[in-house]
Amino acid sequence: MVIIGGGLAGLTAGAHLASRGIPPLLLDADGLWAGGRLAGGEPDTFTYQDRVWSFPSEHGMHALWGGYDNMRAMLKRFTHVQLVPSSGEEWINRWGREVRVVEAGQLVRFGWVPAPFHYLSLLYSPRFWTTITLLDFLSLPGFLFSILWTVGFDPIKEGIALDGLNMSEYFRGWTPNLRATFTGLAVNLLAAPKEQISLAGIIAALRFYTLLRRSSWQMEYLPDNPHPAVIQPLMEAIKQGGGQIIQGADAQRLEQSGTGWRVSFADQSRQGIRSVEAERVILATNVPGAQRLLLNGPDTADETRKLRFPGVVRNASVRLWFSASPREGTDAGMFTGDFLPDNFFWLHRLYDDFRAFHAETGGSCIELHLYAGDTVLEQPENVLLIRCVDEVQRAFPELRGKYLYGTLRRNSRVHTAFRPPTADSLHTQTPWPNVLACGDWIGCDTPSLWMERAVTTGIAAANVVIADHNLEPYPILQPPKPESLARGMGFVVRLFRRTIGRVLLGVARAVRRER
């Protein structure tokens, strides 16, 4: 049993196999840091107040949303993680020099307005009124149409990607102010530049993360850097179950060998090409890695050319240390409008090592994520750091003149530009015998995205192998049903769609008969 890829999906599959007595061999291309987009990195180190401070780095903070049920179950099985509930999320909007702040998370998820209209709970916040104008109420018809579109169309379940339609179609009839605010929400949900977010992508994200249930927007954080909190325990679970992990093993091609497969990989430690044979293979790589691997193999190339792969984007994370603390507020939030960063996390309110820095020095540290295009991300490091410092000081003026140190991490172009999987996408059951797939871009019977989809497909792939060994598969959990109003509205919209579809089909047939 070979697993290609040591990200969250591959490690999840490996840990579940090992726990059922099926020891896998896991090949991870990174020679130092397993975990894919959850991997750690070299520490950030600087000197302040005659002391050397060192903090572990990572690709970026990750939060578990309310619908991440399979990931929570996986953490319970293999780790000792105690998740930290979010204290709320601020929305900070900037138009020019004017900055407005409103706490949105608690208002939306605990307000009395039912889904899918729970965002109207923001109207009960006096601060929210400072971010809108009477003109924005002209958006109500467009807002209602978008809501109906979201509750009545499930692009993941229906397998419809609406290729060629981008996110701007969703906001037709919205005023520029509200469009900018909710565009910021979409950019944060999909971790991609707004120009690369599709219409089906935003609908799928809004359905899963927020619009169908108020409880979906209930965020929790890992209590520590993901590497010791999640990645290491999963690796240990694989090893304790008799499995093996080879880091620095970059898979090059798949070739059929009898009823199984031969996996050829470049081994960094031996500086050469090795191969291993296995009855089954689980493909758990990112999109570019999977395309390259499958196209290189003579037994997989033809079917691969028929598949539709999603695009990929890159992003960056910035950490800034200050000698003072920000005002009292939430752990994290979202930037919209003219801000350069897209979200922020106050690490001294979330991680123990940053809390220690705050306790000893009175200082603070913020992490920012940039989901921008290449014209922004290719700017020199010092330019991006200066711009980010300026933006933080606009949002938190009490930090002006208190900047200490900053780091920029440019992440590789491997993050999925989410596209709802369709019939011609790669699914957990692939076109090739005894080859399975998992990852946050893989098709599976789940409405989830990102880490939850990676974990869910990892469990699903492992379950196929487990069932073949006549062992008990692991349960795959589905999110709770939509709230009553959202469920009723969705039924009505779907009924309307089916009725109109039948009418149009009848008209088309009548026209053909007349011809």
N, C-alpha and C positions, 0 to 999 in steps of 0.2 A: 504494500500500500504506500504510494508516494503522493505527497502533497506538494505542489509547486506554488510557493508564495508564503511568506511568513508575516503577512499583515493580520488584521483582526479576523478576517474570514478564515484564512488558512489555519491560524492558531486555534480558533474556535472548533473547526472541524477536527483538527488533530487531538485536542483535549477530549472531545466527546468520543472519538474512536478509542483513544488510549484508556479512557475510563471504562469502556466495555470490553477491554482485553484485546483490542486490535491495534497493535503498536505500529504507528506510521513512521515513515521516513519523510521529514519535512525539509525541503530545499528553499533557502532564503537567499536572495541575491545580495542583500546587504551584509557585508562582512563584520560590521560592528554593532548595529542597532536593529534588532528585529522589531516588527510591529507595524511596518508600512507607514501609513499616515498617522499612526498613533505612537510612532517611535520616539525615543529620546534622542539626545545628541550631546555634543561636548558642552561642558558647563560654561555659563556666563560668569566671568570673574572680573572684579575691579577692587580697587583699594579706596576705603573711605574711613575717616576717623582713625587712621593708623592701624586699620585691620583689613585683611584680605577677605572679601566676601565672594562666595561661590554658590551659584544656583544652577541646578540641572535645567537644561533646555528641552524643548519639545517642538513639534510642528506647530502646535497651537492648542489653546484650551478647548476642551470638548465638554459638552453638557449632554446629559441624558434627559430627553423630553418625556412627557407623560406616557407616550405610546411605546416606549422602549422596553416592553415586557420581556421579550426573549433575552435581551442583553442583561436585564436585571436578574433573570433566572440563571444565566450563564455565570454572572459575577457571584451569585450565591453558591453555585456548585463548586467553583474553582478558586475563589479568592476570599479574603476576609474584609473586603471593602465595605465601609459604612458611608453611603452617599450623603452629601451635604445639601440639604434643601436650599433652593434659592430664596433670598430675602425679598426678591422683587427685581424688576428690570426697568431701568430708566430709558426713555426715548429722549434724546437730545437733538434738537433740530436747529440748523443754522441757515439763515438767509443773509448773506453778506456779513455784517458785523453783529446782527441780532441773533442771540442764542436763547432758545426756550427749552425748559426741562420739565418733563412730566413722568411720574412713575406710572407705568402702564401695565406691568405684569400682574400685580395683585388686583388692580381694578378690573382687568379683563377676565381673569380666571375665577374671581370670587364675587363678581357683580351678580345682581339678580336677573339681568337680561339674559334669556336663554340663547344658546347657539342656534342658528349661525349669526345672530345679530348682537353677540356679546361685546363687540367692539364699541357699540353705542354706550356702554358703561363709562367710556372715557368722557362722555359729556357731563358726568357728575363730578369731574375734577375741575375746579376753577382754573388750574394751571393749563389744562388742555384748551380752554377757551382762548388763551393767549396765543395758541399756535394755529388757530383757524380764523376765518372771517365768515361773515354772512354769505359771501359769494360761494363758500364751500358747500353750502346746503343745496346748491344747484347740482351737486354730484349725486344726490340721493337716487334719481332714476338709474344712473349708470352704476351706482353702488349696488342697488337692488338687482339689476340684471347680472352683474358679476357674481353676486351671492347665489342667484338661481343657477347660473352656469356651473358654479363650483359644487353645489349640493346635488345637482342632477346629472353630472358627468364624471365618471371615474375612469380617467385615462389608463391607469394601471390595470384595473380589473377588465376593462374593455379592450385593452391592448391597442389603443389608438394614440399615436404620438403627435398627430396634427403637424407633421413636418412642414416647415415653411412659414408657420405662424409664430411670431415672437410675443414676448410679454406685453408689448405695447397694446396689443389687441384687447387685453384684459381690462385696460383702464380707459377704454373709449367712453366719453361722456363725463369723466372725472375732471375736476379742476386741477390746475398744475400743483397746488399746494398738497392736496390729498394724494395726488398721483405720486409725488415725490416721496411722501411719507411711507406709503405702502410699497413703493418700489424699493425703498430701503429695507423693508421687512422681507421682501422676496429675495433680495441680494443676500441677506443674512441667512435665510432658510436654505438657499441653494448654493451659497459660497461661490458665487460666480459673478462676473461683470454683468450688468443689466442687459448689455447687447447680446449676451450669449445665453440668456434664459428664454426658453420656449414657452409658448402659451400652455401646452400640456404640462410642462414642468412646474409652472407656478400653481396650476390648478391641483396637481398631485400633491405638491408640498403644502398648500393651504389646507387641503382635505386631511392630510395626515397629522399636521402639526398644530392646527389651531381652529379651523372653522366648524368642524363637526361636533366638537366637544370642548367645553371650557377647560376640563381637566387635562387636555392634551398639552396645554401650555403650562405644565408644572415641571420646571427644570430642577435638576439635581446635578451636583458636581462631584467629580472624584476628589477624595480628600488629599491626594498626593499626585505627583507627576505620574502620567499613565504608565511609564515603563516599570517602576516598582509596584504600582498598584494593580496593573492588569497584565501587561506583557510577560513579565517574569513569572507570575503564578501560572499562566497558561503554558509557558515553556516547561516549567517544573512538572505540571500535570502530565504533559506528553512524555517527559523523561521517566517519571515515576511509573508510568504505564508501560514502560519498555520501549518507547519510541526514541527516535534519534533526530537531532536537528543539525543540519550542516549549514553554517552561515558562510556567505561568500560563494554560494553555489548558484550561478546564473543559468537557468535552463535555456537551452538553445533550440532543441527540436524534439518532437515526439515521433516515434516510428513504431508501427505495429510489430509485435514479436510473438508469434503464436496466437494465443487467446489474450495476451496482455500487451504491454507497451514497454518500449525502451526509451528512457529519458536521458538525453545527452545534456551535460551541463559543464560550464566553465568553472573550475574550482580555483578560487583565488589562492588558497593555501598551497596548492600543489602546482599552480601556474600551468594548468593544462586542461584538456577536455577529458571528462570521465563519463561513464554511463552506468545506469542502473535499470534493472528490469523489474516490473511489477504487474500484478494481475489487474489492478485498478489504479487510476490516477485521478486526483482531484486538482483541478486548475483553479488557483486562488490568487491570481496576479491582477495588477491594474490593467486598464484597457490597452495601452501601448505594448506592455509586456505580453499580453495574451495574443494580440494580433501578430506580433513578430514571431512568437513561438509557433503558433498554428500555421502561419504561412511558410515557415521554414521546413515543416515536415511534409514529405511527399504523400503521406497518408491522410493528412488533415487539410492541405492547402486548398483543394477543390471546393470542399464544403465551406471553408472559411471565407472564400471569395463571395459566397452567396449570403453571408451574414451581414447584418447592419450593426456597426459598433457606434456607441455614443462618442461625442467629442470629449476633449480633455482641456482643462484650464490650469493655470497656476495661481498662486496667491503668496502672500507674505505676512509674517507676524513680526511685530515690533514690541520690544519691552523697554520701558522708560522708568528709571529710578529717580525719585525726588527726595529732597532733604526734609520735606514737610508732608503732611497728610491732607487729603482732600476733605471736603465737607462731609458730614454724615450723610449716608445714602445707601444705595443698594450695592450688591457685589458686582453687578455687571449691567450692561445696557447696550443700546443701539444708537449709532449716529446716522442722521439723515440730512437731506438738503445739501448744503455746500461743503460739508465736512469731507475730508479725504479718507480717514479710516471709516470702517463700516460698523465696528462694534468694539467693546472694551470690557476688560475684566480686571478688577482690583485684586491682584494676587496676594497682597498682605491681608486680605479678608478671607482667603480661600485655602492657602497652603501654609503649613507650619513653618517652613524655613523662611518664608517671606514675613510671616507673623513675627518671627524672632528678630528679623531686621527692623521691623516697625517698633517692636517693644524696646529694643536697645538704642535706636537712633531717632525715633519719632518720624522716620521717613516712610515712603510708600513706593509701590511698584504697580504699574499698569501695563497690561498687555493689550495691544491693538491688532486687529486683523484687517488686511487690505485685500479686497476682492476686486481689484482694478484690472484694466487692460495693460497690454505691454508698454504703451507709451508712458504709463505711470511707473510700473514695476521695474522698468529698465533704467530709471533715473539713478544717479549715483547714490550710494548709501548715505553719505552725509546730507545730501539734499532731502532724501525721504525722512531721515531722522529729524532734521530741523523742521520740516513741514509738520511732522507728527507732534513734536514738542509744542509748536505753535498752536495746533488744533486742540491739544489737551489743555493748554493754558487758556484758550478761549472758553472751553467748556467748564473748566475749574480754575477761575482766575486767582484763587488763593494759592495756586502753585507757581505763579509767575516769579521768575528769578530763583526757583528752587531746584532746577534740573541738575542731576548728578551724572547720569550715565545712561547709555542706550545701546541696544543691539537690534540688528535687523536679520531676520532669517527668511531667505527667499526659498520657497518650496518648489520642488520640481513640477513640471507640467504633466502631472499624472492624476490630478483630481478630476473626477468624473463630472462632465457637464450633463446633468441628469436628463435622460430621455426615457420616458416610460417604455419598458421592454415590449416589443411587438413579436409577431409570429416569426419574423426573420432575425430576432435577437438571439444571443447565446443564453440558454436557460440552464437550470441546474442539471437537467438531463440533456446532454449535448448530442449532436448528430453522430458521435463516434461511440462504438460499444466500449463499455467499461471506463469511459471518461466522464467525470462529473465536473461541475463548475460552481463556484461561489464567489461572492463579492458584492459590493454596493451597487453594481451595475448589471447584475445577473437577474434574469427573469425567474420568478418564483411566485407561488400563490400567497403573496403578502402585499399589503398596501404601503409598506414601510420604506424609508429612505435611509441612507448613510449608515451609521454604525449599526442601527437596528436591522437594516437589510443585510449588511455583511454578516452579522451574527446569525440571523434567521436562515440565510442561504447556506452558511457554514454548517448549521445543525441539520438542515435538509439534506445536504450532500452526505454528511456522515451517516444519517439515518438510512440512506439507500444501502450503504455497505453493512451497517449494523443489521438491517433486516435480512440481508443475504446470508448472514451468519446465524440466522434464527435467534437473534437477541432482541431485547426490548428496545425499540426506538425511543428517542426523547420526544416529549410533547413539543409541538410548535404552537405558540400562543398567538391568538388573533386579538387585535385591539378591541376595546369595548365598542358596542354599537353607537351610532350617533345619538345625540339627545333627541327627544321626542319631536320637537318642532323641526329640527334639521332633517330627521328621518322622514317625517311627513311631507315636507317640501320636496325632498329628493324623490319620493315616490310620485308625486304629482308631476314633477318636471320630466321624469323618465317616461311616465305614461303619455304625456304630451308629445315627447320626442317619438315614441313608438307610433302614436296615432298619426302624426304628421308624416312620418316615414312611410307608413302604409298608404296614406293618401297620395303622396308623391309617387310611390311605386305604381299605384293603380293608374295615375295619370300618364306616367311614362309608358306603361303597357298599352293603354288606349291609343296613345299617339303612334306607337309602333304598329298597332293593328291597322290604323287608318292609312298608314304609309304602305 
